[in-house]
Amino acid sequence: MKHMDRITFNPRQCGGRPCIRGMRIRVKDVLDLLAARVPEAEILADYPDLQPEDIQAAIEYAAAQIDHPVLVATR
């Protein structure tokens, strides 16, 4: 998780949602584009302030968010 320092949180920006390097580009926006199979080169062309490391950071952030135990109540 070497790129996680690129993910920022600001309660006054984008509703406190995780963003890329303090910009108003949400991690979710990058992930949505990747999920839609938009090529990385096209994402970088459409968002010239983004860097390849930002895309990697978004992926690493998403992976870290789903890596937690799920507790299920049983009767």
CHARMM internal coordinates of N, CA and C (Angstrom, degrees):
IC EDIT
DIST 1 N 1 CA 1.4545
DIST 1 CA 1 C 1.5120
ANGL 1 N 1 CA 1 C 110.67
DIST 1 C 2 N 1.2798
ANGL 1 CA 1 C 2 N 115.74
DIHE 1 N 1 CA 1 C 2 N 54.91
DIST 2 N 2 CA 1.4535
ANGL 1 C 2 N 2 CA 120.62
DIHE 1 CA 1 C 2 N 2 CA -176.76
DIST 2 CA 2 C 1.5230
ANGL 2 N 2 CA 2 C 113.23
DIHE 1 C 2 N 2 CA 2 C -76.56
DIST 2 C 3 N 1.3234
ANGL 2 CA 2 C 3 N 117.76
DIHE 2 N 2 CA 2 C 3 N -15.31
DIST 3 N 3 CA 1.4594
ANGL 2 C 3 N 3 CA 120.36
DIHE 2 CA 2 C 3 N 3 CA -175.89
DIST 3 CA 3 C 1.5248
ANGL 3 N 3 CA 3 C 113.78
DIHE 2 C 3 N 3 CA 3 C -101.64
DIST 3 C 4 N 1.3114
ANGL 3 CA 3 C 4 N 117.43
DIHE 3 N 3 CA 3 C 4 N 2.57
DIST 4 N 4 CA 1.4572
ANGL 3 C 4 N 4 CA 119.57
DIHE 3 CA 3 C 4 N 4 CA -173.26
DIST 4 CA 4 C 1.5283
ANGL 4 N 4 CA 4 C 113.48
DIHE 3 C 4 N 4 CA 4 C -64.10
DIST 4 C 5 N 1.3157
ANGL 4 CA 4 C 5 N 118.12
DIHE 4 N 4 CA 4 C 5 N -18.77
DIST 5 N 5 CA 1.4645
ANGL 4 C 5 N 5 CA 119.73
DIHE 4 CA 4 C 5 N 5 CA 177.77
DIST 5 CA 5 C 1.5267
ANGL 5 N 5 CA 5 C 111.64
DIHE 4 C 5 N 5 CA 5 C -69.61
DIST 5 C 6 N 1.3082
ANGL 5 CA 5 C 6 N 118.27
DIHE 5 N 5 CA 5 C 6 N -9.61
DIST 6 N 6 CA 1.4635
ANGL 5 C 6 N 6 CA 122.78
DIHE 5 CA 5 C 6 N 6 CA 177.91
DIST 6 CA 6 C 1.5303
ANGL 6 N 6 CA 6 C 112.20
DIHE 5 C 6 N 6 CA 6 C -82.97
DIST 6 C 7 N 1.3231
ANGL 6 CA 6 C 7 N 116.78
DIHE 6 N 6 CA 6 C 7 N -12.14
DIST 7 N 7 CA 1.4655
ANGL 6 C 7 N 7 CA 121.35
DIHE 6 CA 6 C 7 N 7 CA 179.81
DIST 7 CA 7 C 1.5230
ANGL 7 N 7 CA 7 C 108.17
DIHE 6 C 7 N 7 CA 7 C -93.26
DIST 7 C 8 N 1.3250
ANGL 7 CA 7 C 8 N 115.99
DIHE 7 N 7 CA 7 C 8 N 124.51
DIST 8 N 8 CA 1.4605
ANGL 7 C 8 N 8 CA 120.47
DIHE 7 CA 7 C 8 N 8 CA -176.36
DIST 8 CA 8 C 1.5232
ANGL 8 N 8 CA 8 C 109.96
DIHE 7 C 8 N 8 CA 8 C -122.95
DIST 8 C 9 N 1.3271
ANGL 8 CA 8 C 9 N 114.60
DIHE 8 N 8 CA 8 C 9 N 157.03
DIST 9 N 9 CA 1.4585
ANGL 8 C 9 N 9 CA 122.30
DIHE 8 CA 8 C 9 N 9 CA 179.11
DIST 9 CA 9 C 1.5259
ANGL 9 N 9 CA 9 C 107.89
DIHE 8 C 9 N 9 CA 9 C -131.14
DIST 9 C 10 N 1.3156
ANGL 9 CA 9 C 10 N 116.04
DIHE 9 N 9 CA 9 C 10 N 129.32
DIST 10 N 10 CA 1.4493
ANGL 9 C 10 N 10 CA 121.17
DIHE 9 CA 9 C 10 N 10 CA 178.03
DIST 10 CA 10 C 1.5273
ANGL 10 N 10 CA 10 C 106.94
DIHE 9 C 10 N 10 CA 10 C -141.75
DIST 10 C 11 N 1.3233
ANGL 10 CA 10 C 11 N 117.61
DIHE 10 N 10 CA 10 C 11 N 115.82
DIST 11 N 11 CA 1.4658
ANGL 10 C 11 N 11 CA 119.09
DIHE 10 CA 10 C 11 N 11 CA -177.71
DIST 11 CA 11 C 1.5256
ANGL 11 N 11 CA 11 C 113.45
DIHE 10 C 11 N 11 CA 11 C -61.46
DIST 11 C 12 N 1.3130
ANGL 11 CA 11 C 12 N 118.48
DIHE 11 N 11 CA 11 C 12 N -16.30
DIST 12 N 12 CA 1.4678
ANGL 11 C 12 N 12 CA 122.18
DIHE 11 CA 11 C 12 N 12 CA 179.74
DIST 12 CA 12 C 1.5316
ANGL 12 N 12 CA 12 C 112.48
DIHE 11 C 12 N 12 CA 12 C -97.14
DIST 12 C 13 N 1.3059
ANGL 12 CA 12 C 13 N 115.88
DIHE 12 N 12 CA 12 C 13 N 6.59
DIST 13 N 13 CA 1.4646
ANGL 12 C 13 N 13 CA 119.45
DIHE 12 CA 12 C 13 N 13 CA -177.36
DIST 13 CA 13 C 1.5254
ANGL 13 N 13 CA 13 C 108.94
DIHE 12 C 13 N 13 CA 13 C -132.66
DIST 13 C 14 N 1.2953
ANGL 13 CA 13 C 14 N 117.02
DIHE 13 N 13 CA 13 C 14 N 126.18
DIST 14 N 14 CA 1.4715
ANGL 13 C 14 N 14 CA 122.82
DIHE 13 CA 13 C 14 N 14 CA 177.56
DIST 14 CA 14 C 1.5253
ANGL 14 N 14 CA 14 C 111.72
DIHE 13 C 14 N 14 CA 14 C 52.97
DIST 14 C 15 N 1.3142
ANGL 14 CA 14 C 15 N 116.81
DIHE 14 N 14 CA 14 C 15 N 35.96
DIST 15 N 15 CA 1.4538
ANGL 14 C 15 N 15 CA 120.98
DIHE 14 CA 14 C 15 N 15 CA 177.78
DIST 15 CA 15 C 1.5158
ANGL 15 N 15 CA 15 C 114.52
DIHE 14 C 15 N 15 CA 15 C 63.88
DIST 15 C 16 N 1.3276
ANGL 15 CA 15 C 16 N 116.83
DIHE 15 N 15 CA 15 C 16 N 23.21
DIST 16 N 16 CA 1.4575
ANGL 15 C 16 N 16 CA 120.83
DIHE 15 CA 15 C 16 N 16 CA 179.75
DIST 16 CA 16 C 1.5177
ANGL 16 N 16 CA 16 C 113.82
DIHE 15 C 16 N 16 CA 16 C 80.82
DIST 16 C 17 N 1.3203
ANGL 16 CA 16 C 17 N 116.33
DIHE 16 N 16 CA 16 C 17 N 4.32
DIST 17 N 17 CA 1.4663
ANGL 16 C 17 N 17 CA 119.57
DIHE 16 CA 16 C 17 N 17 CA 179.27
DIST 17 CA 17 C 1.5244
ANGL 17 N 17 CA 17 C 110.19
DIHE 16 C 17 N 17 CA 17 C -70.54
DIST 17 C 18 N 1.3316
ANGL 17 CA 17 C 18 N 116.79
DIHE 17 N 17 CA 17 C 18 N 153.62
DIST 18 N 18 CA 1.4644
ANGL 17 C 18 N 18 CA 119.64
DIHE 17 CA 17 C 18 N 18 CA -179.62
DIST 18 CA 18 C 1.5264
ANGL 18 N 18 CA 18 C 111.43
DIHE 17 C 18 N 18 CA 18 C -63.41
DIST 18 C 19 N 1.3171
ANGL 18 CA 18 C 19 N 115.02
DIHE 18 N 18 CA 18 C 19 N 132.83
DIST 19 N 19 CA 1.4630
ANGL 18 C 19 N 19 CA 122.38
DIHE 18 CA 18 C 19 N 19 CA -179.13
DIST 19 CA 19 C 1.5228
ANGL 19 N 19 CA 19 C 109.72
DIHE 18 C 19 N 19 CA 19 C -125.23
DIST 19 C 20 N 1.3037
ANGL 19 CA 19 C 20 N 114.58
DIHE 19 N 19 CA 19 C 20 N 171.21
DIST 20 N 20 CA 1.4562
ANGL 19 C 20 N 20 CA 121.58
DIHE 19 CA 19 C 20 N 20 CA 178.82
DIST 20 CA 20 C 1.5248
ANGL 20 N 20 CA 20 C 109.07
DIHE 19 C 20 N 20 CA 20 C -94.50
DIST 20 C 21 N 1.3145
ANGL 20 CA 20 C 21 N 116.83
DIHE 20 N 20 CA 20 C 21 N 119.12
DIST 21 N 21 CA 1.4619
ANGL 20 C 21 N 21 CA 125.44
DIHE 20 CA 20 C 21 N 21 CA 173.87
DIST 21 CA 21 C 1.5244
ANGL 21 N 21 CA 21 C 114.65
DIHE 20 C 21 N 21 CA 21 C 43.49
DIST 21 C 22 N 1.3239
ANGL 21 CA 21 C 22 N 116.99
DIHE 21 N 21 CA 21 C 22 N 41.90
DIST 22 N 22 CA 1.4557
ANGL 21 C 22 N 22 CA 120.45
DIHE 21 CA 21 C 22 N 22 CA 176.05
DIST 22 CA 22 C 1.5178
ANGL 22 N 22 CA 22 C 114.65
DIHE 21 C 22 N 22 CA 22 C 76.36
DIST 22 C 23 N 1.3203
ANGL 22 CA 22 C 23 N 117.38
DIHE 22 N 22 CA 22 C 23 N 1.33
DIST 23 N 23 CA 1.4627
ANGL 22 C 23 N 23 CA 120.88
DIHE 22 CA 22 C 23 N 23 CA 177.95
DIST 23 CA 23 C 1.5254
ANGL 23 N 23 CA 23 C 108.66
DIHE 22 C 23 N 23 CA 23 C -84.75
DIST 23 C 24 N 1.2906
ANGL 23 CA 23 C 24 N 116.27
DIHE 23 N 23 CA 23 C 24 N 169.90
DIST 24 N 24 CA 1.4640
ANGL 23 C 24 N 24 CA 120.88
DIHE 23 CA 23 C 24 N 24 CA 177.35
DIST 24 CA 24 C 1.5214
ANGL 24 N 24 CA 24 C 110.90
DIHE 23 C 24 N 24 CA 24 C -89.38
DIST 24 C 25 N 1.2946
ANGL 24 CA 24 C 25 N 115.62
DIHE 24 N 24 CA 24 C 25 N 38.12
DIST 25 N 25 CA 1.4631
ANGL 24 C 25 N 25 CA 122.40
DIHE 24 CA 24 C 25 N 25 CA 173.81
DIST 25 CA 25 C 1.5269
ANGL 25 N 25 CA 25 C 105.69
DIHE 24 C 25 N 25 CA 25 C -109.38
DIST 25 C 26 N 1.3358
ANGL 25 CA 25 C 26 N 115.28
DIHE 25 N 25 CA 25 C 26 N 109.49
DIST 26 N 26 CA 1.4554
ANGL 25 C 26 N 26 CA 119.34
DIHE 25 CA 25 C 26 N 26 CA -176.89
DIST 26 CA 26 C 1.5267
ANGL 26 N 26 CA 26 C 111.12
DIHE 25 C 26 N 26 CA 26 C -77.02
DIST 26 C 27 N 1.3116
ANGL 26 CA 26 C 27 N 114.79
DIHE 26 N 26 CA 26 C 27 N 149.45
DIST 27 N 27 CA 1.4619
ANGL 26 C 27 N 27 CA 120.32
DIHE 26 CA 26 C 27 N 27 CA 174.85
DIST 27 CA 27 C 1.5242
ANGL 27 N 27 CA 27 C 109.24
DIHE 26 C 27 N 27 CA 27 C -56.35
DIST 27 C 28 N 1.3299
ANGL 27 CA 27 C 28 N 116.47
DIHE 27 N 27 CA 27 C 28 N -41.16
DIST 28 N 28 CA 1.4581
ANGL 27 C 28 N 28 CA 120.74
DIHE 27 CA 27 C 28 N 28 CA -179.97
DIST 28 CA 28 C 1.5198
ANGL 28 N 28 CA 28 C 111.65
DIHE 27 C 28 N 28 CA 28 C -58.98
DIST 28 C 29 N 1.3180
ANGL 28 CA 28 C 29 N 117.99
DIHE 28 N 28 CA 28 C 29 N -38.61
DIST 29 N 29 CA 1.4609
ANGL 28 C 29 N 29 CA 120.70
DIHE 28 CA 28 C 29 N 29 CA 179.68
DIST 29 CA 29 C 1.5301
ANGL 29 N 29 CA 29 C 110.67
DIHE 28 C 29 N 29 CA 29 C -61.54
DIST 29 C 30 N 1.3162
ANGL 29 CA 29 C 30 N 115.87
DIHE 29 N 29 CA 29 C 30 N -44.01
DIST 30 N 30 CA 1.4696
ANGL 29 C 30 N 30 CA 120.46
DIHE 29 CA 29 C 30 N 30 CA 179.37
DIST 30 CA 30 C 1.5258
ANGL 30 N 30 CA 30 C 109.60
DIHE 29 C 30 N 30 CA 30 C -64.70
DIST 30 C 31 N 1.3321
ANGL 30 CA 30 C 31 N 116.68
DIHE 30 N 30 CA 30 C 31 N -44.41
DIST 31 N 31 CA 1.4614
ANGL 30 C 31 N 31 CA 120.37
DIHE 30 CA 30 C 31 N 31 CA -179.60
DIST 31 CA 31 C 1.5250
ANGL 31 N 31 CA 31 C 111.71
DIHE 30 C 31 N 31 CA 31 C -65.20
DIST 31 C 32 N 1.3176
ANGL 31 CA 31 C 32 N 117.10
DIHE 31 N 31 CA 31 C 32 N -38.59
DIST 32 N 32 CA 1.4674
ANGL 31 C 32 N 32 CA 120.22
DIHE 31 CA 31 C 32 N 32 CA 176.99
DIST 32 CA 32 C 1.5244
ANGL 32 N 32 CA 32 C 111.30
DIHE 31 C 32 N 32 CA 32 C -61.26
DIST 32 C 33 N 1.3162
ANGL 32 CA 32 C 33 N 116.52
DIHE 32 N 32 CA 32 C 33 N -41.55
DIST 33 N 33 CA 1.4634
ANGL 32 C 33 N 33 CA 119.99
DIHE 32 CA 32 C 33 N 33 CA 178.25
DIST 33 CA 33 C 1.5203
ANGL 33 N 33 CA 33 C 111.03
DIHE 32 C 33 N 33 CA 33 C -64.19
DIST 33 C 34 N 1.3226
ANGL 33 CA 33 C 34 N 116.38
DIHE 33 N 33 CA 33 C 34 N -43.51
DIST 34 N 34 CA 1.4681
ANGL 33 C 34 N 34 CA 119.72
DIHE 33 CA 33 C 34 N 34 CA 178.23
DIST 34 CA 34 C 1.5291
ANGL 34 N 34 CA 34 C 110.78
DIHE 33 C 34 N 34 CA 34 C -63.80
DIST 34 C 35 N 1.3248
ANGL 34 CA 34 C 35 N 116.93
DIHE 34 N 34 CA 34 C 35 N -40.66
DIST 35 N 35 CA 1.4645
ANGL 34 C 35 N 35 CA 120.95
DIHE 34 CA 34 C 35 N 35 CA 179.13
DIST 35 CA 35 C 1.5292
ANGL 35 N 35 CA 35 C 111.57
DIHE 34 C 35 N 35 CA 35 C -64.09
DIST 35 C 36 N 1.3297
ANGL 35 CA 35 C 36 N 115.95
DIHE 35 N 35 CA 35 C 36 N -29.94
DIST 36 N 36 CA 1.4632
ANGL 35 C 36 N 36 CA 121.20
DIHE 35 CA 35 C 36 N 36 CA 177.68
DIST 36 CA 36 C 1.5326
ANGL 36 N 36 CA 36 C 111.78
DIHE 35 C 36 N 36 CA 36 C -82.79
DIST 36 C 37 N 1.3189
ANGL 36 CA 36 C 37 N 115.17
DIHE 36 N 36 CA 36 C 37 N 6.65
DIST 37 N 37 CA 1.4765
ANGL 36 C 37 N 37 CA 122.83
DIHE 36 CA 36 C 37 N 37 CA 178.75
DIST 37 CA 37 C 1.5224
ANGL 37 N 37 CA 37 C 113.79
DIHE 36 C 37 N 37 CA 37 C 64.18
DIST 37 C 38 N 1.3110
ANGL 37 CA 37 C 38 N 115.44
DIHE 37 N 37 CA 37 C 38 N 30.25
DIST 38 N 38 CA 1.4572
ANGL 37 C 38 N 38 CA 119.61
DIHE 37 CA 37 C 38 N 38 CA 172.92
DIST 38 CA 38 C 1.5284
ANGL 38 N 38 CA 38 C 106.49
DIHE 37 C 38 N 38 CA 38 C -74.02
DIST 38 C 39 N 1.3299
ANGL 38 CA 38 C 39 N 118.04
DIHE 38 N 38 CA 38 C 39 N 126.54
DIST 39 N 39 CA 1.4644
ANGL 38 C 39 N 39 CA 119.81
DIHE 38 CA 38 C 39 N 39 CA -179.25
DIST 39 CA 39 C 1.5338
ANGL 39 N 39 CA 39 C 111.85
DIHE 38 C 39 N 39 CA 39 C -61.88
DIST 39 C 40 N 1.3208
ANGL 39 CA 39 C 40 N 115.10
DIHE 39 N 39 CA 39 C 40 N 146.06
DIST 40 N 40 CA 1.4597
ANGL 39 C 40 N 40 CA 120.35
DIHE 39 CA 39 C 40 N 40 CA -179.84
DIST 40 CA 40 C 1.5221
ANGL 40 N 40 CA 40 C 111.37
DIHE 39 C 40 N 40 CA 40 C -54.93
DIST 40 C 41 N 1.3103
ANGL 40 CA 40 C 41 N 117.38
DIHE 40 N 40 CA 40 C 41 N -40.65
DIST 41 N 41 CA 1.4791
ANGL 40 C 41 N 41 CA 120.64
DIHE 40 CA 40 C 41 N 41 CA -179.74
DIST 41 CA 41 C 1.5280
ANGL 41 N 41 CA 41 C 110.96
DIHE 40 C 41 N 41 CA 41 C -60.55
DIST 41 C 42 N 1.3224
ANGL 41 CA 41 C 42 N 116.99
DIHE 41 N 41 CA 41 C 42 N -37.36
DIST 42 N 42 CA 1.4607
ANGL 41 C 42 N 42 CA 120.27
DIHE 41 CA 41 C 42 N 42 CA 179.11
DIST 42 CA 42 C 1.5310
ANGL 42 N 42 CA 42 C 111.27
DIHE 41 C 42 N 42 CA 42 C -70.40
DIST 42 C 43 N 1.3280
ANGL 42 CA 42 C 43 N 116.52
DIHE 42 N 42 CA 42 C 43 N -39.56
DIST 43 N 43 CA 1.4647
ANGL 42 C 43 N 43 CA 120.48
DIHE 42 CA 42 C 43 N 43 CA 176.80
DIST 43 CA 43 C 1.5215
ANGL 43 N 43 CA 43 C 109.82
DIHE 42 C 43 N 43 CA 43 C -60.33
DIST 43 C 44 N 1.3156
ANGL 43 CA 43 C 44 N 116.02
DIHE 43 N 43 CA 43 C 44 N -45.93
DIST 44 N 44 CA 1.4688
ANGL 43 C 44 N 44 CA 120.15
DIHE 43 CA 43 C 44 N 44 CA -179.51
DIST 44 CA 44 C 1.5253
ANGL 44 N 44 CA 44 C 111.56
DIHE 43 C 44 N 44 CA 44 C -65.34
DIST 44 C 45 N 1.3246
ANGL 44 CA 44 C 45 N 117.02
DIHE 44 N 44 CA 44 C 45 N -33.73
DIST 45 N 45 CA 1.4700
ANGL 44 C 45 N 45 CA 120.21
DIHE 44 CA 44 C 45 N 45 CA 177.84
DIST 45 CA 45 C 1.5236
ANGL 45 N 45 CA 45 C 110.99
DIHE 44 C 45 N 45 CA 45 C -70.39
DIST 45 C 46 N 1.3378
ANGL 45 CA 45 C 46 N 116.26
DIHE 45 N 45 CA 45 C 46 N -38.68
DIST 46 N 46 CA 1.4646
ANGL 45 C 46 N 46 CA 120.69
DIHE 45 CA 45 C 46 N 46 CA -179.08
DIST 46 CA 46 C 1.5295
ANGL 46 N 46 CA 46 C 112.64
DIHE 45 C 46 N 46 CA 46 C -74.61
DIST 46 C 47 N 1.3198
ANGL 46 CA 46 C 47 N 116.42
DIHE 46 N 46 CA 46 C 47 N -27.26
DIST 47 N 47 CA 1.4702
ANGL 46 C 47 N 47 CA 122.77
DIHE 46 CA 46 C 47 N 47 CA 179.78
DIST 47 CA 47 C 1.5290
ANGL 47 N 47 CA 47 C 108.20
DIHE 46 C 47 N 47 CA 47 C -123.61
DIST 47 C 48 N 1.3218
ANGL 47 CA 47 C 48 N 117.79
DIHE 47 N 47 CA 47 C 48 N 80.34
DIST 48 N 48 CA 1.4708
ANGL 47 C 48 N 48 CA 120.73
DIHE 47 CA 47 C 48 N 48 CA -173.08
DIST 48 CA 48 C 1.5267
ANGL 48 N 48 CA 48 C 114.62
DIHE 47 C 48 N 48 CA 48 C -61.30
DIST 48 C 49 N 1.3293
ANGL 48 CA 48 C 49 N 118.15
DIHE 48 N 48 CA 48 C 49 N -18.72
DIST 49 N 49 CA 1.4675
ANGL 48 C 49 N 49 CA 119.92
DIHE 48 CA 48 C 49 N 49 CA 177.63
DIST 49 CA 49 C 1.5273
ANGL 49 N 49 CA 49 C 112.46
DIHE 48 C 49 N 49 CA 49 C -80.18
DIST 49 C 50 N 1.3277
ANGL 49 CA 49 C 50 N 116.93
DIHE 49 N 49 CA 49 C 50 N -14.80
DIST 50 N 50 CA 1.4616
ANGL 49 C 50 N 50 CA 120.48
DIHE 49 CA 49 C 50 N 50 CA 177.86
DIST 50 CA 50 C 1.5234
ANGL 50 N 50 CA 50 C 110.71
DIHE 49 C 50 N 50 CA 50 C -76.92
DIST 50 C 51 N 1.3070
ANGL 50 CA 50 C 51 N 114.59
DIHE 50 N 50 CA 50 C 51 N 151.26
DIST 51 N 51 CA 1.4595
ANGL 50 C 51 N 51 CA 122.05
DIHE 50 CA 50 C 51 N 51 CA 175.39
DIST 51 CA 51 C 1.5256
ANGL 51 N 51 CA 51 C 108.00
DIHE 50 C 51 N 51 CA 51 C -122.28
DIST 51 C 52 N 1.3198
ANGL 51 CA 51 C 52 N 117.90
DIHE 51 N 51 CA 51 C 52 N 157.00
DIST 52 N 52 CA 1.4729
ANGL 51 C 52 N 52 CA 119.86
DIHE 51 CA 51 C 52 N 52 CA 179.11
DIST 52 CA 52 C 1.5221
ANGL 52 N 52 CA 52 C 112.56
DIHE 51 C 52 N 52 CA 52 C -53.44
DIST 52 C 53 N 1.3152
ANGL 52 CA 52 C 53 N 117.61
DIHE 52 N 52 CA 52 C 53 N -35.26
DIST 53 N 53 CA 1.4625
ANGL 52 C 53 N 53 CA 121.16
DIHE 52 CA 52 C 53 N 53 CA 179.24
DIST 53 CA 53 C 1.5312
ANGL 53 N 53 CA 53 C 111.90
DIHE 52 C 53 N 53 CA 53 C -65.18
DIST 53 C 54 N 1.3324
ANGL 53 CA 53 C 54 N 116.89
DIHE 53 N 53 CA 53 C 54 N -27.72
DIST 54 N 54 CA 1.4643
ANGL 53 C 54 N 54 CA 120.67
DIHE 53 CA 53 C 54 N 54 CA 177.49
DIST 54 CA 54 C 1.5277
ANGL 54 N 54 CA 54 C 110.47
DIHE 53 C 54 N 54 CA 54 C -67.66
DIST 54 C 55 N 1.3142
ANGL 54 CA 54 C 55 N 116.65
DIHE 54 N 54 CA 54 C 55 N -40.01
DIST 55 N 55 CA 1.4545
ANGL 54 C 55 N 55 CA 120.65
DIHE 54 CA 54 C 55 N 55 CA 178.50
DIST 55 CA 55 C 1.5252
ANGL 55 N 55 CA 55 C 109.58
DIHE 54 C 55 N 55 CA 55 C -65.35
DIST 55 C 56 N 1.3136
ANGL 55 CA 55 C 56 N 116.69
DIHE 55 N 55 CA 55 C 56 N -43.25
DIST 56 N 56 CA 1.4597
ANGL 55 C 56 N 56 CA 120.76
DIHE 55 CA 55 C 56 N 56 CA 177.51
DIST 56 CA 56 C 1.5260
ANGL 56 N 56 CA 56 C 110.51
DIHE 55 C 56 N 56 CA 56 C -62.10
DIST 56 C 57 N 1.3148
ANGL 56 CA 56 C 57 N 116.91
DIHE 56 N 56 CA 56 C 57 N -39.85
DIST 57 N 57 CA 1.4685
ANGL 56 C 57 N 57 CA 120.74
DIHE 56 CA 56 C 57 N 57 CA 178.80
DIST 57 CA 57 C 1.5216
ANGL 57 N 57 CA 57 C 110.83
DIHE 56 C 57 N 57 CA 57 C -62.83
DIST 57 C 58 N 1.3256
ANGL 57 CA 57 C 58 N 117.68
DIHE 57 N 57 CA 57 C 58 N -39.75
DIST 58 N 58 CA 1.4658
ANGL 57 C 58 N 58 CA 120.99
DIHE 57 CA 57 C 58 N 58 CA 178.65
DIST 58 CA 58 C 1.5261
ANGL 58 N 58 CA 58 C 110.71
DIHE 57 C 58 N 58 CA 58 C -62.57
DIST 58 C 59 N 1.3193
ANGL 58 CA 58 C 59 N 116.24
DIHE 58 N 58 CA 58 C 59 N -41.17
DIST 59 N 59 CA 1.4678
ANGL 58 C 59 N 59 CA 120.58
DIHE 58 CA 58 C 59 N 59 CA 178.60
DIST 59 CA 59 C 1.5259
ANGL 59 N 59 CA 59 C 109.99
DIHE 58 C 59 N 59 CA 59 C -65.88
DIST 59 C 60 N 1.3194
ANGL 59 CA 59 C 60 N 117.13
DIHE 59 N 59 CA 59 C 60 N -45.40
DIST 60 N 60 CA 1.4611
ANGL 59 C 60 N 60 CA 120.97
DIHE 59 CA 59 C 60 N 60 CA 179.36
DIST 60 CA 60 C 1.5278
ANGL 60 N 60 CA 60 C 111.00
DIHE 59 C 60 N 60 CA 60 C -62.16
DIST 60 C 61 N 1.3227
ANGL 60 CA 60 C 61 N 116.96
DIHE 60 N 60 CA 60 C 61 N -39.42
DIST 61 N 61 CA 1.4619
ANGL 60 C 61 N 61 CA 120.62
DIHE 60 CA 60 C 61 N 61 CA 178.88
DIST 61 CA 61 C 1.5294
ANGL 61 N 61 CA 61 C 110.12
DIHE 60 C 61 N 61 CA 61 C -62.71
DIST 61 C 62 N 1.3247
ANGL 61 CA 61 C 62 N 116.44
DIHE 61 N 61 CA 61 C 62 N -46.35
DIST 62 N 62 CA 1.4597
ANGL 61 C 62 N 62 CA 120.24
DIHE 61 CA 61 C 62 N 62 CA -179.91
DIST 62 CA 62 C 1.5244
ANGL 62 N 62 CA 62 C 111.01
DIHE 61 C 62 N 62 CA 62 C -61.35
DIST 62 C 63 N 1.3173
ANGL 62 CA 62 C 63 N 116.75
DIHE 62 N 62 CA 62 C 63 N -42.23
DIST 63 N 63 CA 1.4630
ANGL 62 C 63 N 63 CA 120.40
DIHE 62 CA 62 C 63 N 63 CA 179.58
DIST 63 CA 63 C 1.5234
ANGL 63 N 63 CA 63 C 110.77
DIHE 62 C 63 N 63 CA 63 C -62.84
DIST 63 C 64 N 1.3134
ANGL 63 CA 63 C 64 N 117.13
DIHE 63 N 63 CA 63 C 64 N -41.07
DIST 64 N 64 CA 1.4625
ANGL 63 C 64 N 64 CA 120.87
DIHE 63 CA 63 C 64 N 64 CA 179.94
DIST 64 CA 64 C 1.5329
ANGL 64 N 64 CA 64 C 111.36
DIHE 63 C 64 N 64 CA 64 C -66.96
DIST 64 C 65 N 1.3264
ANGL 64 CA 64 C 65 N 117.22
DIHE 64 N 64 CA 64 C 65 N -33.44
DIST 65 N 65 CA 1.4640
ANGL 64 C 65 N 65 CA 120.87
DIHE 64 CA 64 C 65 N 65 CA -177.83
DIST 65 CA 65 C 1.5245
ANGL 65 N 65 CA 65 C 112.95
DIHE 64 C 65 N 65 CA 65 C -69.47
DIST 65 C 66 N 1.3123
ANGL 65 CA 65 C 66 N 117.16
DIHE 65 N 65 CA 65 C 66 N -29.80
DIST 66 N 66 CA 1.4655
ANGL 65 C 66 N 66 CA 118.40
DIHE 65 CA 65 C 66 N 66 CA -178.87
DIST 66 CA 66 C 1.5215
ANGL 66 N 66 CA 66 C 112.77
DIHE 65 C 66 N 66 CA 66 C -93.71
DIST 66 C 67 N 1.3194
ANGL 66 CA 66 C 67 N 116.80
DIHE 66 N 66 CA 66 C 67 N -0.50
DIST 67 N 67 CA 1.4652
ANGL 66 C 67 N 67 CA 120.88
DIHE 66 CA 66 C 67 N 67 CA -179.02
DIST 67 CA 67 C 1.5213
ANGL 67 N 67 CA 67 C 110.62
DIHE 66 C 67 N 67 CA 67 C -94.58
DIST 67 C 68 N 1.3212
ANGL 67 CA 67 C 68 N 115.04
DIHE 67 N 67 CA 67 C 68 N 70.63
DIST 68 N 68 CA 1.4620
ANGL 67 C 68 N 68 CA 119.45
DIHE 67 CA 67 C 68 N 68 CA 177.45
DIST 68 CA 68 C 1.5188
ANGL 68 N 68 CA 68 C 108.26
DIHE 67 C 68 N 68 CA 68 C -142.99
DIST 68 C 69 N 1.3026
ANGL 68 CA 68 C 69 N 117.26
DIHE 68 N 68 CA 68 C 69 N 153.99
DIST 69 N 69 CA 1.4684
ANGL 68 C 69 N 69 CA 119.03
DIHE 68 CA 68 C 69 N 69 CA 179.89
DIST 69 CA 69 C 1.5218
ANGL 69 N 69 CA 69 C 110.86
DIHE 68 C 69 N 69 CA 69 C -69.81
DIST 69 C 70 N 1.2950
ANGL 69 CA 69 C 70 N 115.32
DIHE 69 N 69 CA 69 C 70 N 147.87
DIST 70 N 70 CA 1.4537
ANGL 69 C 70 N 70 CA 121.92
DIHE 69 CA 69 C 70 N 70 CA 175.52
DIST 70 CA 70 C 1.5112
ANGL 70 N 70 CA 70 C 107.27
DIHE 69 C 70 N 70 CA 70 C -112.32
DIST 70 C 71 N 1.3058
ANGL 70 CA 70 C 71 N 115.64
DIHE 70 N 70 CA 70 C 71 N 120.36
DIST 71 N 71 CA 1.4624
ANGL 70 C 71 N 71 CA 121.14
DIHE 70 CA 70 C 71 N 71 CA 179.53
DIST 71 CA 71 C 1.5192
ANGL 71 N 71 CA 71 C 109.88
DIHE 70 C 71 N 71 CA 71 C -93.38
DIST 71 C 72 N 1.3084
ANGL 71 CA 71 C 72 N 115.67
DIHE 71 N 71 CA 71 C 72 N 128.81
DIST 72 N 72 CA 1.4507
ANGL 71 C 72 N 72 CA 120.84
DIHE 71 CA 71 C 72 N 72 CA -179.34
DIST 72 CA 72 C 1.5255
ANGL 72 N 72 CA 72 C 107.48
DIHE 71 C 72 N 72 CA 72 C -117.80
DIST 72 C 73 N 1.3111
ANGL 72 CA 72 C 73 N 115.58
DIHE 72 N 72 CA 72 C 73 N 125.83
DIST 73 N 73 CA 1.4618
ANGL 72 C 73 N 73 CA 120.49
DIHE 72 CA 72 C 73 N 73 CA 179.04
DIST 73 CA 73 C 1.5220
ANGL 73 N 73 CA 73 C 108.68
DIHE 72 C 73 N 73 CA 73 C -77.28
DIST 73 C 74 N 1.3198
ANGL 73 CA 73 C 74 N 115.32
DIHE 73 N 73 CA 73 C 74 N 135.36
DIST 74 N 74 CA 1.4615
ANGL 73 C 74 N 74 CA 120.37
DIHE 73 CA 73 C 74 N 74 CA 175.53
DIST 74 CA 74 C 1.5166
ANGL 74 N 74 CA 74 C 108.65
DIHE 73 C 74 N 74 CA 74 C -119.29
DIST 74 C 75 N 1.2635
ANGL 74 CA 74 C 75 N 115.61
DIHE 74 N 74 CA 74 C 75 N 154.48
DIST 75 N 75 CA 1.4673
ANGL 74 C 75 N 75 CA 119.51
DIHE 74 CA 74 C 75 N 75 CA -179.52
DIST 75 CA 75 C 1.4968
ANGL 75 N 75 CA 75 C 110.46
DIHE 74 C 75 N 75 CA 75 C -103.63
END
COOR INIT
IC SEED 1 N 1 CA 1 C
IC BUILD
